[in-house]
Amino acid sequence: MNISKGDFREFGPRVSGRESVIFTFSVAPSSKKISIILFDKSTKKQLSLIELTEDYSVGRVYSVQISGVNPNNLCYLLKEDDRKYIDPYATAVVGRDVWADVESRRKNQFVVYSGISHIEKDWKDTKVSVAPQDMIMYKLHMRGFTAGFNMSDAKVGSHKGLLSKLSYLKKLGITTVEIMPIYDFEELFLENKANITANGKIRHELEYTEKINYWGFGAANYFAPKASYFGNANSPMDGMRNLISTLHKNGMELIMEMTFDTATSDDMQIECLKYYVKYFHVDGFHIVGCNAPIERIAAEPYLADTKIFYEFIPEEILCTESGKKHLFIYNDSFMNVTRQIQNHMNGSMIQFANHMRRQNAAYGFVNYMANVNGFSLWDSYSYGEKHNYDNGEENRDGTNNNFSFNYGIEGKTNNKTINANRFREMRNAFVALMLAQSVPLFVAADEMAATHMGNNNPYCQDNKIGYTCFAKNKSKATLARFVSELVEFRKNHKCLRVETPFLMNDYKHLGLPDMSFHGSEPWMMSIGEEQKSLGVLYNGAYVKENEEVFVCYNFHYDSVSMALPLLSPGKRWRLCFNTAEFTDKSDFTPKPIHDQQSIKVPGSSISVLVGIKVERNKA
């Protein structure tokens, strides 16, 4: 074994040649004795403790090249004085190879080690670039998504299980997959306990609290793909690259959800994002948490083609944004506004109308009607209150601002009327989502009316409460088909997904405004608080299409008559569907309607029409 000064180029371990590794890391200002401890990866037996002098440092950064070793057989820990710890820049984690393997890990006192991956190794990949206006986002949890399909144990919680369902995602029309944490986090909630030994000494040990960190939020090893998701400790890098390259071959993007701990420095966060773009070709990041250096991330040249999703982006950043659209505001705004009016909770039709046309040429928005940190979409219409007692926090956790309604009975019921109302509201939610101008996102299995049994914060539920269940029945299968056809309808009508803001006038003199609002009278939107209906007309001519699309939203309990705007000669309105009347035998085929001046829209429903040119004898 030979030891020499490293190159200081990148933090973490980097394989250099066949039998050489460069370790680069920083230390605390007060540390005096700095060491690297090498272990045999299979037995965890210590092989060597290498003490480093200041000859290997620049400031508080140490870089050392160790030659004459096989990187594939090593793992390591860093040591500062008496403290041993895993390298925060480690490219793999050894010791969490199997999900929640409590007994095996208890034998090793829950210790994990820094691993070494050959991230410099070349690999084949297909470049994918999905334009913002074409995106359909689908959010999933690696373990929950695969468990929800009743897969074999070998596929549950595995990228191979996810890949086996790519055909399902493609059929659904998904272009962009957002995955909850897939870097290596500690899935066991552990506590430091001070125990007294037989000879009276105090020994600090980690103990399992019997609770699972299912979501993976909190402190983590952000540079290491999660071993239990991507094969094992020997191949997490290869597994993650296989997932990404396969998604790319199928024309789909991968968005990583990053939930940096508050102790993670700004520099480390930026380096982590760059690392996954450089070595894994990740297409974007949904950054969760209020401590992200979003201004620096937005200005980082290396991330200029990488999609960045964040809850709030300051106006001064957005106003200076130029070039490729890659910044997206991602928050609950659309969901809250739409649920309030849909569930009759003093919602504003003006706010709803504004959200339907929310768009900017330089940056984007993400819309959703449910997300993981809240009720599932089905639960939004099945529970009036959260039911989080299984989380062990006396129902204090999770948001109380759900704007949900149970439609007559709390939770599961066999009442056909209540279930019919819930499925109708599900269809209403998906229509509002897919026909709004911004990027639509929905959570895995919401298209199958999945439930978390009223738990709106299942962060620790590694079971059927937290999983996304794809159980089928006739109503759920009909909903899934409805969603798939709705996605296709959006893709087939560019006027619904224009990437620049609508100006609400006919600035190109094409006969109709690019977008317009209507009510019981054409060209007139009622704005009183009592008004809960709205007609939205999209002019296809502005995107060189031959069809107009007219969407009639009625959130009143009773039916309303809505005016149909006059079309150009030779065109007629055709009804594609109404959400209250959609059944397992329905489809989106445009159907003739006799009255071309108005349409009766049933209560709590949405009608979608297209204006198409027809032959005179088929009018």
C-alpha positions as CSV (number, residue, x, y, z in Angstrom):
1,M,0.0,0.0,0.0
2,N,1.4,3.4,-1.1
3,I,0.2,6.8,0.2
4,S,0.7,10.1,-1.6
5,K,-1.0,13.5,-1.9
6,G,-4.3,13.5,-3.8
7,D,-5.5,15.9,-6.5
8,F,-8.2,17.8,-4.5
9,R,-10.4,17.9,-7.5
10,E,-13.7,16.6,-6.1
11,F,-14.9,15.7,-2.6
12,G,-15.5,12.0,-2.0
13,P,-13.7,8.9,-3.2
14,R,-12.5,8.7,-6.8
15,V,-11.1,5.5,-8.3
16,S,-7.8,6.3,-10.1
17,G,-6.5,3.4,-12.1
18,R,-7.0,-0.3,-11.3
19,E,-5.7,-0.3,-7.7
20,S,-5.8,3.3,-6.5
21,V,-8.3,5.5,-4.8
22,I,-8.2,9.3,-4.1
23,F,-10.0,10.3,-0.9
24,T,-10.8,14.1,-0.5
25,F,-12.7,15.5,2.4
26,S,-12.8,18.5,4.8
27,V,-12.5,18.5,8.6
28,A,-13.7,20.6,11.5
29,P,-11.5,23.6,12.5
30,S,-10.8,22.1,15.9
31,S,-9.8,18.7,14.8
32,K,-6.2,17.7,15.4
33,K,-5.7,14.0,14.5
34,I,-7.1,13.1,11.1
35,S,-7.3,9.5,9.8
36,I,-8.9,7.2,7.2
37,I,-9.8,3.7,8.4
38,L,-10.0,1.0,5.7
39,F,-12.2,-2.0,6.2
40,D,-12.8,-5.2,4.2
41,K,-16.2,-4.7,2.6
42,S,-17.6,-8.2,3.1
43,T,-16.4,-8.9,6.6
44,K,-16.1,-5.3,8.0
45,K,-12.8,-6.2,9.5
46,Q,-10.5,-3.3,9.9
47,L,-7.5,-3.4,7.5
48,S,-5.6,-0.2,8.1
49,L,-5.8,3.1,10.0
50,I,-4.0,5.8,8.0
51,E,-3.1,8.9,10.0
52,L,-2.7,12.0,7.8
53,T,-0.4,14.9,8.4
54,E,-0.8,18.5,7.2
55,D,1.3,17.5,4.2
56,Y,-1.9,16.1,2.7
57,S,-4.0,19.2,3.3
58,V,-4.8,22.5,1.8
59,G,-6.5,24.6,4.5
60,R,-9.0,22.2,6.1
61,V,-9.3,20.0,3.0
62,Y,-7.4,16.7,2.9
63,S,-6.7,14.7,-0.2
64,V,-4.8,11.4,-0.2
65,Q,-4.2,8.8,-2.9
66,I,-3.9,5.2,-1.7
67,S,-2.4,2.8,-4.2
68,G,-2.0,-1.0,-4.1
69,V,-5.6,-1.6,-3.0
70,N,-8.7,-3.1,-4.7
71,P,-11.5,-0.5,-4.5
72,N,-14.1,-3.2,-5.0
73,N,-13.2,-4.9,-1.7
74,L,-12.9,-1.8,0.4
75,C,-15.2,0.4,2.6
76,Y,-14.0,3.1,4.9
77,L,-14.7,5.6,7.7
78,L,-13.2,9.0,8.4
79,K,-11.8,9.8,11.8
80,E,-11.3,13.2,13.5
81,D,-9.7,12.8,16.9
82,D,-12.0,10.2,18.7
83,R,-15.0,10.6,16.3
84,K,-15.6,8.1,13.5
85,Y,-18.1,8.9,10.8
86,I,-19.2,8.1,7.3
87,D,-17.9,10.3,4.5
88,P,-20.8,12.7,3.6
89,Y,-19.5,12.6,0.0
90,A,-19.3,8.8,-0.2
91,T,-20.5,7.5,-3.5
92,A,-22.0,4.4,-1.9
93,V,-23.1,3.2,1.5
94,V,-22.2,-0.2,2.8
95,G,-24.3,-1.8,5.6
96,R,-27.8,-0.8,4.5
97,D,-27.8,-3.3,1.6
98,V,-31.2,-4.8,2.5
99,W,-34.3,-2.6,3.4
100,A,-35.0,-2.5,7.1
101,D,-32.8,-5.5,7.9
102,V,-33.0,-4.9,11.6
103,E,-31.6,-8.2,13.0
104,S,-28.5,-8.2,10.8
105,R,-27.8,-4.6,11.4
106,R,-28.3,-4.9,15.1
107,K,-25.5,-7.4,15.2
108,N,-23.3,-4.8,13.7
109,Q,-24.6,-2.1,16.1
110,F,-26.3,-0.3,13.1
111,V,-22.9,0.9,11.9
112,V,-22.7,1.8,8.2
113,Y,-19.6,2.5,6.1
114,S,-18.5,4.7,3.2
115,G,-18.4,2.9,-0.1
116,I,-16.5,3.4,-3.3
117,S,-18.1,3.4,-6.8
118,H,-16.5,3.6,-10.2
119,I,-18.5,6.7,-11.1
120,E,-15.8,7.7,-13.7
121,K,-16.8,4.7,-15.7
122,D,-18.3,5.5,-19.1
123,W,-21.9,4.4,-19.8
124,K,-24.3,4.6,-22.7
125,D,-27.3,6.9,-22.4
126,T,-29.8,8.6,-24.7
127,K,-30.3,12.3,-24.2
128,V,-33.9,13.3,-23.5
129,S,-35.5,16.7,-23.5
130,V,-39.2,17.0,-22.8
131,A,-40.5,20.6,-23.5
132,P,-42.4,22.0,-20.5
133,Q,-45.6,22.2,-22.4
134,D,-45.4,18.5,-23.2
135,M,-44.7,17.3,-19.6
136,I,-47.0,15.0,-17.7
137,M,-45.5,14.4,-14.3
138,Y,-46.0,11.3,-12.2
139,K,-44.7,11.2,-8.6
140,L,-43.9,7.9,-6.9
141,H,-42.1,6.2,-4.0
142,M,-39.8,3.5,-5.2
143,R,-40.9,1.0,-2.5
144,G,-44.6,2.0,-2.3
145,F,-45.1,2.0,-6.1
146,T,-43.7,-1.5,-6.5
147,A,-45.4,-2.9,-3.4
148,G,-48.7,-1.6,-4.7
149,F,-48.6,-3.9,-7.7
150,N,-48.3,-7.1,-5.6
151,M,-44.9,-7.9,-7.1
152,S,-42.5,-10.6,-5.9
153,D,-40.4,-9.7,-2.9
154,A,-37.3,-9.5,-5.2
155,K,-38.9,-6.6,-7.1
156,V,-40.6,-4.7,-4.3
157,G,-38.5,-1.6,-3.4
158,S,-36.3,-2.2,-6.4
159,H,-35.6,-0.3,-9.6
160,K,-36.2,-3.5,-11.5
161,G,-39.7,-3.5,-10.2
162,L,-40.2,0.0,-11.4
163,L,-38.8,-0.8,-14.8
164,S,-41.2,-3.7,-15.1
165,K,-44.0,-1.2,-15.1
166,L,-42.7,1.3,-17.6
167,S,-45.2,0.1,-20.2
168,Y,-48.0,1.0,-17.7
169,L,-46.5,4.5,-17.4
170,K,-46.1,4.9,-21.1
171,K,-49.7,3.8,-21.8
172,L,-50.8,6.4,-19.2
173,G,-49.0,9.1,-21.1
174,I,-46.3,9.9,-18.5
175,T,-43.3,11.9,-19.7
176,T,-41.6,12.8,-16.5
177,V,-41.2,10.6,-13.4
178,E,-40.5,12.2,-10.0
179,I,-39.2,9.8,-7.5
180,M,-39.1,10.4,-3.7
181,P,-35.6,10.0,-2.1
182,I,-33.5,7.4,-3.9
183,Y,-30.2,8.5,-2.3
184,D,-29.1,6.4,0.6
185,F,-31.0,7.4,3.7
186,E,-31.4,5.7,7.1
187,E,-34.7,3.9,6.9
188,L,-34.6,2.9,10.6
189,F,-35.4,5.5,13.2
190,L,-32.5,5.1,15.6
191,E,-31.9,6.7,19.0
192,N,-28.7,7.1,21.0
193,K,-29.0,5.3,24.3
194,A,-26.7,5.4,27.3
195,N,-26.5,1.9,28.7
196,I,-24.6,0.7,31.8
197,T,-22.3,-2.3,31.2
198,A,-21.8,-5.2,33.7
199,N,-18.6,-3.5,35.1
200,G,-20.5,-0.2,35.6
201,K,-19.3,1.8,32.6
202,I,-21.6,3.9,30.5
203,R,-21.7,2.8,26.8
204,H,-23.5,4.8,24.1
205,E,-25.3,2.6,21.6
206,L,-27.8,3.0,18.8
207,E,-31.2,1.4,19.4
208,Y,-34.0,0.8,16.9
209,T,-37.2,2.7,17.9
210,E,-39.5,0.2,16.0
211,K,-40.4,3.0,13.6
212,I,-39.5,3.2,9.9
213,N,-38.4,6.3,8.0
214,Y,-40.4,5.2,4.9
215,W,-40.3,8.4,2.9
216,G,-36.6,8.9,3.5
217,F,-36.7,12.6,4.5
218,G,-34.0,14.0,6.8
219,A,-30.2,13.7,7.1
220,A,-28.9,11.3,4.5
221,N,-25.9,10.3,2.4
222,Y,-26.9,12.4,-0.6
223,F,-24.2,11.3,-3.0
224,A,-24.9,7.6,-2.7
225,P,-27.7,5.9,-4.6
226,K,-29.7,3.8,-2.2
227,A,-28.3,0.3,-2.1
228,S,-31.5,-1.5,-1.2
229,Y,-33.3,0.2,-4.2
230,F,-30.5,-0.4,-6.7
231,G,-29.3,-3.9,-6.2
232,N,-26.9,-4.0,-3.2
233,A,-23.7,-2.5,-1.9
234,N,-21.8,-3.8,-5.0
235,S,-23.8,-2.1,-7.7
236,P,-26.1,0.8,-6.6
237,M,-24.4,3.1,-9.2
238,D,-25.0,0.6,-12.0
239,G,-28.6,0.1,-10.9
240,M,-29.4,3.8,-10.8
241,R,-27.8,4.3,-14.2
242,N,-29.8,1.4,-15.6
243,L,-33.0,3.0,-14.4
244,I,-32.2,6.4,-15.9
245,S,-30.9,5.1,-19.2
246,T,-34.0,2.9,-19.6
247,L,-36.3,5.8,-18.8
248,H,-34.4,7.9,-21.4
249,K,-34.7,5.1,-24.0
250,N,-38.5,5.3,-23.5
251,G,-38.5,9.1,-23.9
252,M,-39.1,9.8,-20.2
253,E,-37.3,12.1,-17.7
254,L,-36.2,11.4,-14.1
255,I,-36.7,14.1,-11.5
256,M,-35.1,13.4,-8.1
257,E,-36.8,14.7,-5.0
258,M,-34.0,16.2,-2.8
259,T,-34.9,16.9,0.9
260,F,-31.6,18.3,2.2
261,D,-31.2,18.4,5.9
262,T,-31.0,21.9,7.4
263,A,-27.4,21.2,8.4
264,T,-26.4,20.6,4.7
265,S,-24.3,23.6,3.5
266,D,-25.2,25.6,0.4
267,D,-22.0,24.4,-1.3
268,M,-22.7,20.8,-0.6
269,Q,-26.3,21.1,-2.0
270,I,-25.1,22.6,-5.2
271,E,-22.2,20.1,-5.6
272,C,-24.7,17.3,-5.0
273,L,-27.0,18.5,-7.8
274,K,-24.1,18.9,-10.2
275,Y,-22.9,15.4,-9.2
276,Y,-26.1,13.7,-10.2
277,V,-26.3,15.7,-13.5
278,K,-22.6,14.9,-14.4
279,Y,-22.4,11.2,-13.4
280,F,-26.1,10.1,-13.6
281,H,-27.6,12.4,-16.2
282,V,-30.6,13.3,-13.9
283,D,-33.0,15.6,-15.7
284,G,-34.2,17.7,-12.8
285,F,-34.6,18.1,-9.1
286,H,-37.6,18.8,-6.9
287,I,-35.9,20.5,-3.9
288,V,-37.9,20.3,-0.7
289,G,-37.3,22.5,2.3
290,C,-36.8,26.2,3.0
291,N,-33.0,26.3,3.2
292,A,-32.1,25.7,-0.4
293,P,-29.8,28.3,-2.0
294,I,-32.2,28.8,-4.8
295,E,-30.6,31.9,-6.2
296,R,-27.3,30.2,-6.5
297,I,-28.9,27.1,-8.0
298,A,-30.8,29.1,-10.5
299,A,-27.6,30.9,-11.6
300,E,-25.4,27.8,-11.7
301,P,-24.2,27.4,-15.3
302,Y,-23.8,23.7,-14.9
303,L,-27.5,23.4,-14.2
304,A,-28.8,25.7,-16.9
305,D,-30.4,22.7,-18.8
306,T,-31.6,21.0,-15.6
307,K,-35.2,21.4,-14.5
308,I,-35.4,22.9,-11.0
309,F,-38.6,22.7,-9.0
310,Y,-39.0,24.6,-5.8
311,E,-41.8,25.9,-3.6
312,F,-41.0,29.5,-3.8
313,I,-38.7,31.4,-6.2
314,P,-38.1,35.1,-5.5
315,E,-39.4,37.5,-8.1
316,E,-36.0,39.0,-8.6
317,I,-34.7,35.7,-9.8
318,L,-37.7,34.9,-12.1
319,C,-37.6,38.4,-13.7
320,T,-34.0,37.9,-14.8
321,E,-34.5,34.3,-16.0
322,S,-33.7,33.8,-19.7
323,G,-32.7,31.0,-22.1
324,K,-34.1,27.5,-21.7
325,K,-37.1,27.4,-19.3
326,H,-35.9,25.3,-16.4
327,L,-37.3,26.9,-13.2
328,F,-40.7,25.8,-11.9
329,I,-42.7,26.9,-8.9
330,Y,-44.0,23.8,-7.2
331,N,-46.5,24.3,-4.4
332,D,-50.0,23.6,-3.1
333,S,-51.6,26.8,-4.6
334,F,-53.5,25.2,-7.5
335,M,-54.7,22.3,-5.3
336,N,-56.0,24.5,-2.5
337,V,-57.8,26.9,-4.8
338,T,-59.5,24.2,-6.7
339,R,-60.4,22.0,-3.7
340,Q,-61.9,25.0,-1.9
341,I,-64.3,25.7,-4.8
342,Q,-64.9,22.0,-5.6
343,N,-65.7,21.1,-2.0
344,H,-67.8,24.3,-1.4
345,M,-65.4,25.9,1.1
346,N,-65.7,29.5,0.1
347,G,-63.6,29.1,-3.0
348,S,-63.1,31.9,-5.4
349,M,-64.0,31.4,-9.1
350,I,-61.7,34.3,-10.0
351,Q,-58.7,32.6,-8.3
352,F,-59.7,29.4,-10.0
353,A,-59.8,31.1,-13.4
354,N,-56.4,32.8,-12.9
355,H,-54.9,29.4,-12.0
356,M,-56.3,27.9,-15.1
357,R,-54.2,30.3,-17.2
358,R,-51.1,30.5,-14.9
359,Q,-48.1,30.6,-17.1
360,N,-44.9,32.5,-17.9
361,A,-42.6,32.5,-20.9
362,A,-39.4,32.4,-18.8
363,Y,-40.4,30.0,-16.0
364,G,-43.1,27.5,-15.2
365,F,-45.6,26.2,-12.6
366,V,-46.5,22.7,-11.5
367,N,-50.1,22.0,-10.7
368,Y,-51.5,19.0,-8.7
369,M,-54.7,18.1,-6.9
370,A,-52.9,15.9,-4.3
371,N,-49.4,15.2,-3.2
372,V,-47.7,13.0,-0.7
373,N,-47.7,15.5,2.1
374,G,-51.5,15.5,2.4
375,F,-54.5,13.4,1.5
376,S,-54.4,11.2,-1.5
377,L,-56.8,12.3,-4.2
378,W,-59.4,9.7,-3.2
379,D,-59.0,10.6,0.5
380,S,-59.7,14.2,-0.3
381,Y,-63.3,13.2,-1.1
382,S,-63.5,10.5,1.5
383,Y,-62.3,12.0,4.7
384,G,-63.2,15.3,6.4
385,E,-60.4,14.9,9.0
386,K,-56.9,13.3,9.1
387,H,-56.5,9.9,10.7
388,N,-52.8,9.8,11.6
389,Y,-52.9,7.9,14.9
390,D,-50.8,5.0,13.4
391,N,-47.9,7.4,13.2
392,G,-47.6,7.5,16.9
393,E,-47.9,11.2,17.3
394,E,-51.4,11.4,18.7
395,N,-52.7,12.7,15.4
396,R,-50.8,16.0,15.8
397,D,-48.7,15.5,12.7
398,G,-49.7,16.3,9.1
399,T,-51.5,19.3,7.8
400,N,-54.9,20.4,9.1
401,N,-55.6,22.5,6.0
402,N,-56.9,19.8,3.7
403,F,-60.0,21.4,2.2
404,S,-61.4,17.9,2.0
405,F,-65.0,16.6,2.3
406,N,-66.2,13.0,2.9
407,Y,-69.5,13.3,0.9
408,G,-71.6,11.8,3.6
409,I,-69.6,9.1,5.4
410,E,-66.1,9.3,6.9
411,G,-63.9,6.8,5.0
412,K,-64.7,3.6,3.3
413,T,-68.3,2.9,2.5
414,N,-70.5,0.6,0.3
415,N,-73.0,3.4,-0.3
416,K,-73.3,3.6,-4.1
417,T,-74.4,7.2,-4.2
418,I,-71.5,8.4,-2.1
419,N,-69.0,6.4,-4.0
420,A,-70.5,7.7,-7.3
421,N,-70.1,11.3,-6.0
422,R,-66.5,10.6,-5.0
423,F,-65.6,9.2,-8.4
424,R,-67.3,12.2,-10.1
425,E,-65.2,14.6,-8.0
426,M,-62.1,12.6,-8.9
427,R,-62.9,13.1,-12.6
428,N,-63.5,16.8,-12.0
429,A,-60.2,17.1,-10.3
430,F,-58.3,15.4,-13.1
431,V,-60.1,17.5,-15.7
432,A,-59.2,20.8,-13.9
433,L,-55.6,19.5,-13.6
434,M,-55.1,18.4,-17.2
435,L,-56.9,21.3,-18.8
436,A,-55.0,24.0,-16.9
437,Q,-52.1,25.6,-18.7
438,S,-49.2,24.7,-16.3
439,V,-47.4,21.4,-15.9
440,P,-49.8,18.7,-14.5
441,L,-48.6,16.3,-11.8
442,F,-50.4,13.5,-10.1
443,V,-49.2,10.9,-7.5
444,A,-48.9,7.2,-8.3
445,A,-52.2,5.3,-8.1
446,D,-54.4,8.4,-7.8
447,E,-55.6,7.3,-11.2
448,M,-56.7,4.1,-9.5
449,A,-58.4,5.9,-6.5
450,A,-55.7,4.7,-4.1
451,T,-56.3,5.4,-0.4
452,H,-54.0,5.9,2.6
453,M,-57.0,5.3,4.8
454,G,-57.2,8.9,5.9
455,N,-53.6,9.2,6.9
456,N,-52.4,12.5,5.3
457,N,-48.8,12.1,6.5
458,P,-47.8,8.4,6.1
459,Y,-44.0,9.1,6.3
460,C,-43.4,6.1,8.6
461,Q,-46.0,3.7,7.2
462,D,-44.0,1.0,5.5
463,N,-47.2,-1.0,4.9
464,K,-50.5,-0.9,3.0
465,I,-51.3,2.5,4.6
466,G,-48.3,4.1,3.0
467,Y,-48.2,2.0,-0.2
468,T,-49.9,3.0,-3.4
469,C,-52.4,0.3,-4.0
470,F,-53.4,-0.5,-7.6
471,A,-56.3,-2.8,-6.7
472,K,-58.9,-2.9,-9.5
473,N,-62.6,-2.9,-9.6
474,K,-64.9,-1.6,-12.3
475,S,-65.1,2.0,-11.1
476,K,-61.3,2.2,-10.6
477,A,-60.6,0.7,-14.0
478,T,-63.0,3.3,-15.6
479,L,-61.3,6.1,-13.7
480,A,-57.9,4.9,-14.9
481,R,-59.1,4.8,-18.5
482,F,-60.7,8.3,-18.1
483,V,-57.3,9.7,-16.9
484,S,-55.4,8.0,-19.8
485,E,-57.8,9.5,-22.3
486,L,-57.7,12.9,-20.7
487,V,-53.9,12.9,-20.9
488,E,-54.2,12.0,-24.6
489,F,-56.8,14.8,-25.1
490,R,-54.4,17.3,-23.6
491,K,-51.6,16.1,-25.8
492,N,-53.8,16.3,-28.9
493,H,-54.8,19.9,-28.2
494,K,-51.8,22.3,-28.1
495,C,-54.2,25.2,-27.2
496,L,-54.5,23.7,-23.7
497,R,-50.7,23.7,-23.0
498,V,-49.3,26.9,-24.6
499,E,-45.9,27.7,-23.1
500,T,-46.4,31.4,-23.0
501,P,-49.2,33.4,-21.2
502,F,-52.6,33.8,-22.8
503,L,-53.2,37.5,-23.6
504,M,-57.0,37.1,-23.5
505,N,-57.5,39.0,-26.8
506,D,-57.4,38.4,-30.6
507,Y,-54.0,40.0,-31.2
508,K,-53.5,37.9,-34.4
509,H,-56.9,38.8,-35.8
510,L,-57.9,35.1,-36.1
511,G,-61.6,35.6,-35.2
512,L,-61.5,34.7,-31.5
513,P,-59.2,35.6,-28.6
514,D,-56.5,33.1,-27.8
515,M,-58.4,32.4,-24.6
516,S,-61.6,33.8,-23.1
517,F,-64.0,33.4,-20.2
518,H,-67.8,32.9,-20.5
519,G,-70.8,32.5,-18.3
520,S,-74.6,32.2,-18.8
521,E,-74.0,34.8,-21.5
522,P,-71.2,34.5,-24.1
523,W,-68.1,36.7,-23.4
524,M,-69.3,37.6,-19.9
525,M,-67.8,36.0,-16.8
526,S,-69.9,36.4,-13.7
527,I,-67.6,37.5,-10.8
528,G,-69.9,37.5,-7.8
529,E,-69.0,35.3,-4.8
530,E,-72.2,33.3,-5.5
531,Q,-71.0,32.3,-8.9
532,K,-69.4,28.8,-9.2
533,S,-69.5,28.2,-12.9
534,L,-67.2,29.2,-15.7
535,G,-66.8,28.6,-19.4
536,V,-63.2,28.7,-20.8
537,L,-62.7,28.9,-24.6
538,Y,-59.3,28.0,-26.1
539,N,-58.8,29.1,-29.7
540,G,-56.9,26.4,-31.6
541,A,-56.0,28.8,-34.4
542,Y,-53.4,30.4,-32.2
543,V,-51.4,27.2,-32.3
544,K,-52.3,26.4,-35.9
545,E,-55.0,23.8,-34.9
546,N,-58.4,23.5,-36.6
547,E,-60.4,22.9,-33.4
548,E,-61.6,25.1,-30.5
549,V,-61.9,23.6,-27.0
550,F,-64.6,24.9,-24.7
551,V,-64.6,23.7,-21.0
552,C,-67.7,24.3,-18.9
553,Y,-67.0,24.1,-15.1
554,N,-70.0,23.9,-12.9
555,F,-69.3,23.8,-9.2
556,H,-72.9,24.6,-8.2
557,Y,-75.0,21.8,-6.7
558,D,-77.6,22.3,-9.4
559,S,-77.3,22.3,-13.1
560,V,-76.7,25.5,-15.0
561,S,-77.2,26.7,-18.6
562,M,-74.0,28.0,-20.1
563,A,-73.7,30.0,-23.3
564,L,-71.8,28.5,-26.3
565,P,-69.7,31.1,-28.1
566,L,-70.5,31.5,-31.8
567,L,-68.1,29.6,-34.1
568,S,-67.0,30.5,-37.6
569,P,-69.2,29.3,-40.5
570,G,-69.0,25.6,-41.1
571,K,-68.1,24.7,-37.5
572,R,-70.3,23.0,-34.9
573,W,-69.9,22.3,-31.2
574,R,-69.5,18.6,-30.3
575,L,-69.6,17.3,-26.8
576,C,-66.7,15.1,-25.8
577,F,-67.8,14.1,-22.3
578,N,-69.4,15.3,-19.1
579,T,-67.8,14.1,-15.8
580,A,-71.2,13.4,-14.1
581,E,-72.3,11.2,-17.0
582,F,-69.1,9.3,-17.8
583,T,-69.5,5.5,-17.4
584,D,-67.5,2.4,-18.2
585,K,-69.0,2.6,-21.7
586,S,-68.2,6.2,-22.3
587,D,-65.4,7.7,-24.4
588,F,-64.1,11.0,-25.6
589,T,-65.5,10.8,-29.1
590,P,-67.1,14.2,-30.0
591,K,-70.9,13.7,-30.2
592,P,-73.3,16.0,-32.0
593,I,-75.6,18.3,-29.9
594,H,-78.6,20.0,-31.3
595,D,-78.5,23.3,-29.4
596,Q,-75.5,25.3,-30.6
597,Q,-76.2,28.4,-28.4
598,S,-76.2,26.9,-24.9
599,I,-75.5,23.7,-23.0
600,K,-77.0,22.4,-19.7
601,V,-74.2,21.3,-17.4
602,P,-75.2,19.0,-14.5
603,G,-74.4,20.1,-11.0
604,S,-70.8,19.5,-9.7
605,S,-69.6,18.5,-13.1
606,I,-67.5,19.6,-16.1
607,S,-68.4,19.4,-19.8
608,V,-65.8,19.5,-22.5
609,L,-66.7,20.4,-26.1
610,V,-64.7,20.9,-29.3
611,G,-65.6,23.1,-32.2
612,I,-65.0,21.2,-35.4
613,K,-65.7,21.7,-39.1
614,V,-68.4,19.4,-40.3
615,E,-70.1,18.6,-43.5
616,R,-73.4,20.3,-44.0
617,N,-75.4,17.1,-44.0
618,K,-73.8,16.0,-40.7
619,A,-74.5,19.2,-38.8
